Amino acid sequence: MEIRNAQKEDWIALQGGKPLVTRNKIDGMILITHDYPKGEGMQIRRHNPIDPNDTVRFGINGDVVEFTSALVKAVEGDPCERQSRKVGGDGYPRIR
């Protein structure tokens, strides 16, 4: 079975859209902003660069599609936020 890289329509099918990746000019942190309808405006800050070779695969419309794992909210956003709240911390900030 062929594995293909995620395209815009795959990101929409998976989580509603692809997050915006920027770098904070003040502290150099990488900001991953899930600013699309299902993303809730969640903004994840990370120190480490995003490794395009660190991927996860999902079935999308009968195809096997490979996504950069740091950009998948169900992999890098939601689980970390749940754990933080479980131990009394705050969730990720929202831009909206």
Number of C-alpha atoms within 10 A of each C-alpha: 5 6 12 12 12 19 12 10 12 21 18 15 11 19 17 17 19 24 22 13 16 13 13 11 8 6 8 12 16 19 17 24 23 26 19 16 11 14 18 14 18 23 23 23 18 14 10 8 9 15 10 11 10 11 15 13 16 15 12 15 9 7 14 16 21 20 23 17 18 21 22 21 22 13 13 13 20 15 11 16 16 14 13 14 12 11 8 8 11 12 18 18 13 14 11 8
